[in-house]
Amino acid sequence: MPATSLRHSLRRLWALDKFSYSLRVLVALTGSMALCWTLGSMELLIPLFLGIVASALAETDDSWRGRLRALLVTLACFATAAFAVELLFPYPWLFVAALALSTFALTMLGAVGERYGTIASATLILSIYTMIGVDQRGGEVADLWREPLLLVAGAAWYGALSVLWQALFSQQPVQQALARVFRELDQYLRLKAALFEPVRELDVERRRLELAQQNGRLVAALNAAKEIILHRVGKGRANPQVSRYLKLYFLAQDIHERASSSHYPYTALAEAFFHSDVLFRCRLLLRQQGKACQALARAIELRQPFEYQRASAQARDDLEASLAYLQAQDNPQWRELLRALRALADNLGTLERLLGAASDPDTLAEEQDSTLHDRDPHSLAEVWQRLRLQLTPTALLFRHALRLAAALAAGYGVLHTIHPTQGYWILLTTVFVCQPSYGATRTKLVQRIGGTMLGLLAGWALFDLFPGALVQSLIAVAAGVVFFATRASRYTLATAAITLMVLFCFNQVGDGYGLIWPRLVDTLLGSLIAGLAVFLILPDWQGRRLPSVMASTLHSHASYLRQILQQYASGKRDDLAYRLARRNAHNADAALAACLASMRLEPGHFRREADVGFRGLALSHTLLGYLSALGAHRPGQPLELHGSLVEQAAAHLTASLESIARGLQARQAPEAPPRDEEALARELEQLPEDGDERQRLLRTELALICRQLQPLRELAARLLRPGEDARPAAA
């Protein structure tokens, strides 16, 4: 029994997404420490450790071949940057010019793709590590080769471990990414269930906002999982194991579409069925399905069979019984509402079947089109096209690159003015704190200062408690591992850990105490410079971006609606065009949520329209819910729509969404609709009792979307503040 418990604990530890990352860092740092102790050359420790840190920061997910190629590119960039620092270091004016230009160029590489941006950022960090090393030895030209070679050696050592690990355990990142997707689905279903609470005066708006924000996290998880799977599939056919994970990914997409569906306004359902238990039954079933997603996530992580516990089967039966009882009442006022409840129950029933199919993904039918959209550039022409689009002062990346270059140049001037020795930590702090948005920079600034103070205080205490060199070496290694284990989730703790590692590394070759005050002062100065740069140099206030972000969201929703109607006319087909339109709509909704989250951290004057923005987020997510319901109920056989009211209504809806979006983009007041939309909604809802249920559901959802247009126009007018920022539309 204890052996079984131990195996289970080890399996759970192995499943943690940061465990393998931390283990590689532990092996790399321990190996370097052991080498330095064996050779009796502790002066090699700092550049080796810093090279390992830079290489680990440059690491991105890929197959082992892709990671090997990325490693070779990374090492070439590191070597070039390190030798450039060595050569230019004695010439301050030339050095600062090269620093600013290279910072701008490296930051702009983020336009090519996330992988290139990560390598470029790590290269910039390594160049500052080189400055620190040169500064420590007093800038002796005789050692021109030493610092770059040691830094690159440390980076190569960690990179070799990374490639080897990926060759041995290539499927582990896929498992962890999929597990995260299903955990986020669990949270989404729980928040969705909270809407089905038949309580009068329920704060539906607040719960919708929580749901929209969780949708952003779920979309991020789906995007990350897609990229990781794509790296394993490439242009060839997936092997059986990857094919199984690919099916689970498509299954998660289907569950997401159905979970995000809305079939009728929740307040109307709660008011009509206040004295019934039918909404409680829906709520219970959704919560049970959320628990099933959580169990599936654990099964994927632990590589165990997923046995779908049909605890929700009884909840499903109870929902059907409750719905049958209400239908037996034959209340004419409930007729439309009961149809919406029937569609909801059918949707939940399909969710049950999808979760049941997850027990054996190999039995799932092959996708008609299992192609994944590859966003990476595949030619120099594509690379240049992406860079060219960002080379404009209106582009967010261009502004960030310009701010960071100016901040580092200013930091270089400050360190020479105040204290040229040990002052390069100012530049390092600036690189880590200066983020693309004010809100993210403000958060990083507070965390960086707090973590540095905590790390310095802990180092000061531990120097006296553990004066032995061996123990201090172990503390340095442990602190380095903690940094990488927490840097994405607990940045304050991560900063404290890396500060501790630096203190104990420097204490191996000199006086760690002497670094405490300079490190604190440099952190404060670097944070101040980063904060001023983001505040003063082409600031990206989210309140000013809100109309364009909202416009992009409405454009994506219109494209999604267009794809859905094509599917109704041709029959359900989960091809790449449809899945891409669906994903773009959810990505745009998530981008709007992220914009508002950042906006809340900005100074009061710049977030005065936050309430309007959150109202827009609620409207956007409600609209996306109606679109998802249409997508979830796509019929297998085509419907005849040519020349029908549905076709006319769909054309009006897509044109109206595009019109509102264009007005927001151009900062023009929204145009009046060409027809009475309330009358159109009522006409859509008028269908004989014996009419086709597929047509009825389609027309009902289109009517619900139609009633969202006027609130969206009013929101657009409020965002543009007519009379101040808005211009009247051209006649």
Salt bridges, closest charged atoms under 4 A:
GLU59 OE1 - ARG24 NH2 3.05
GLU59 OE2 - ARG67 NH1 3.21
ASP61 OD2 - HIS231 ND1 3.34
ASP61 OD2 - ARG232 NH1 2.45
ASP62 OD2 - ARG115 NH1 3.11
GLU86 OE1 - ARG137 NH2 2.53
GLU147 OE1 - ARG137 NH1 3.80
GLU147 OE1 - ARG146 NH1 3.85
ASP186 OD1 - ARG190 NE 2.66
GLU197 OE1 - ARG207 NH1 2.89
ASP203 OD2 - ARG206 NE 3.60
GLU205 OE2 - ARG615 NH1 3.22
GLU210 OE2 - ARG206 NH1 2.77
GLU227 OE2 - LYS226 NZ 2.75
GLU257 OE1 - ARG582 NH1 3.07
GLU257 OE1 - ARG634 NH2 3.65
GLU271 OE2 - ARG200 NE 3.69
ASP277 OD2 - ARG281 NH2 3.06
GLU301 OE2 - ARG183 NH1 2.66
ASP318 OD2 - ARG281 NH1 3.69
GLU320 OE2 - ARG316 NH1 2.66
GLU320 OE1 - ARG342 NH2 2.99
GLU336 OE2 - ARG339 NH1 2.72
ASP346 OD1 - ARG342 NH1 3.11
GLU366 OE2 - LYS247 NZ 3.41
ASP374 OD2 - HIS378 NE2 2.85
ASP376 OD2 - ARG115 NH2 3.81
ASP522 OD1 - HIS419 NE2 2.67
ASP540 OD1 - ARG399 NH1 2.92
ASP540 OD2 - ARG403 NH2 3.22
ASP574 OD1 - ARG634 NH2 2.82
ASP575 OD2 - ARG573 NE 3.14
ASP589 OD2 - HIS621 ND1 3.02
GLU609 OE1 - ARG718 NE 3.97
GLU609 OE2 - ARG721 NH1 3.56
GLU647 OE2 - HIS642 ND1 3.89
GLU658 OE1 - HIS555 ND1 2.34
GLU658 OE2 - ARG562 NH2 3.58
GLU677 OE2 - HIS652 NE2 2.94
GLU677 OE2 - ARG713 NH2 2.75
GLU678 OE2 - ARG682 NH1 3.58
GLU678 OE2 - ARG707 NH2 3.11
GLU685 OE2 - ARG707 NH1 2.78
GLU689 OE1 - ARG339 NH2 2.35
ASP692 OD2 - ARG694 NH2 3.33
GLU693 OE2 - ARG696 NE 3.41
GLU724 OE2 - ARG608 NH2 3.91
ASP725 OD2 - ARG721 NH2 2.43
